[in-house]
């Protein structure tokens, strides 16, 4: 007689960029296009990986020289980057290998799942709904002006409310220190992934309780 598996978690909340989707090439293309048009130095793919995670506004500020750290300069650049991204967001962005297997396993266990990102809300929804179209997420939330960006826990706690589960029963999966700090502050279980944009030492230093190298390695943690 097969015994039905149960899970220590009620839901899984995912970061988007660097966790579910590899989006770095489309992001860096738009960032560098805008910088180049205005005569600012552009950045390598590796440097872009280091800078992203805090949202587009912070990315622009990190990418321009210090003397350009003025809203009168950065806000127009932000709008131009958003316009570029609206056109080019899906040219190279794809789910990471194994994400399909992981999401299917979550569905088979009957767990709720959500996306929480610092990417602007409209782009977060567009990426999740189109690039992860075979799966339905119970909540999708990107950056909204009325809610502080991660690592402030307000967004994560809002997602927990939307899911109708206790934060302590949520597995929070992300690739950056921003994600681990968010999970810790929200009272969720912080799990760091090593296929994204940040190294293991960053994840451990910011509170990761477990690290995985592939999406499939998460599946055994979901049931007992």
N, C-alpha and C positions, 0 to 999 in steps of 0.2 A: 504493500500500500504506500503510495507516494505521499510524503508529508508536504503540505503547502509551505512554501518559504515565506518568512516574514522579514521585515526590514527594520533596522534600528532608526531609520529616517522616514519621515512622512513626505518629504519633498526634496528636490535637488534644484538649487539655483545656480545658474551658469553665468559667468562673464561671457562676453561675445568675442571680441577681437583677441586673437591669441589663445583662445580656449575652445570655442566651437568652430570658429572660422579663421582661416588664414587670410587676412585682409591687408597685410602690410604693403604689398606692391601697389594696390590702388590708392591707399592712403598716402604713401610716399610720393607717388606720381603727382597727385594733386597738390600736395604740400610744396614739392620742388617746382612745379609749374608756376605756382603763385610767387614763390620766392624769386625765381629767375626773371619773371616778368617785371619785377620791381628792383632788380639789380642786387638782390641779397644772395649771399652764398647758399648753395644747395647742400643737401646732406646725403650721406650714404644710407643704404638700406639698414645696415647695422646701427647707425646712429639714430635713424628713425625708430627702430625697435626700442631703443633706450628712452626715447622721448615720449612715446605714446602711453596712454593709460589714464590720463587725467582729463581727457576731453579735448576737443578741437581748439578751444580758446587757449588753453594752457599750452597745447602743442605749438600753436602759432607763436606764442610768447617765448617758448624755449628755442624755437627755430630761428628767430631773428636776432641780430646783434643787440647788445644791451642798450645801446643808444636809441633803439627803436621800440623800447618797452613803454609805449605810450598808447592809450586806448584810441587816440585819434589816428594812430597808424595801424594798430593790430586789429581793430574791429572791422575796417574795410577789408583787410587781408583775410579775416575769418569768413566774411561773406563771400569773397571770391573763392576761397577754398571749398566752402559748402556748395557753391554753384558748380564748381568743377567736379566735386564728389557726386553730386546728384546726376551727373552725366556719365561718370566713369566708375561708379562704385562696384560694379559686378564684372569688370573685364577680366580680372585675374583672381578674384576672391572665391574661395571654395571651402567647404567643410574639411577639417583634417581627417586623415585616414583613421577609421575606427569609430568616428563619432556616430555613424549610422548604427553600428552594433551596440554602442552604449545607449543611445536613445531608444532603440528597440527593447533593450533589456529593462530600462526604466518603465516603459509602457507595459511590458509583460508583468512586472511586479506591481503595477497599479499605483505607482508613485506619481505625485504631481511634479511638474517641472516648470521652470521659469527662466527668463533671461533678464539680467540687470547689467546695464552698461553705462559708461560715461560718454559713449557716442551719442550725438543728438538723437532724441526720441524718434523722430521720423525715419532716420537712417537705420536705427536699431530695429525698428519694426520691419522696414523694407528688407533688410538683410536676413532677419530671422524668418520672415514669412515667405520669402522667395528662395533663398539658398538652402533653407531647411524645410521646404514645403511639405515633405511627407509626414512631418510630425506637427502636432498641435501643442502649443505651450499654453499653460493655464494663466500665465501672466508674462507680459513683455514690457520692460520699462527701460528707456534710455534717459539721457540727461534732459531734465525739464527745469526751466528757470526757477520754478517755485520750490524745488527740492534741491538741497545742497548735493554736489557731486560726491561720489565715493572718494576718500574713505569715510566720509560722514555716513553713519549707519541709517539715516532716515529713509533713504531709498530702499535699503534692504528690509527694514521693518515694515515699510509700506507694502512691499511685495509679500512678506509673510502674512499681512492682513488680507491681501487680495487672495492668497492661497487658502486662508482660513486655518493655518497651522501655527504652532508655537515656533518661534525662532530656534529654540533649542533642539527641535526635531528636523532641522534643515541642514543638509550637506551643501556647503557653498564651495563651488569649483571655480578656480581662477588661475591665471598665469602670472600674476604680479603681486608685489607687496601691497599695492592699493587694495587688491581683492582680499588678501589675507587680513589686513587691518580692518577692512569693512566687516568681514565675517566675525572677527574677534569682538569688535565694538557692538555688533548686533546680537551677539550670543549664539552664533551659528558655528557649525563645525568647519574649520578652514582646511580645505584640501588644495594643494598646489600642483599644477601640471607643468611638466618640463619640456613640452613640445612648443610652448609659446614664446613670448618675447623677453622673459626674464630668467636669470640663472637660479639654481637651487639655493644658493646662499642668501639671495634677496628674499625668497619665499620663507625660508626658515627663520631669518632674522625678524620677519614681520608677523610671525605667529602660526605658520603652517604646521599642522599636526600630523600631516601625512603627505608624501610626495609620490606621484606616479609618472611613468614615462610614456604610457600609451593610454588611450581611452578605455581599452579593454581591461586594464588593471583596476579600474574603478568598480567594475561589475561585482567582484566578490565582496566588496565593502558594503554593498547594498542589501545583502540578505544574509540570514543565518538559519 
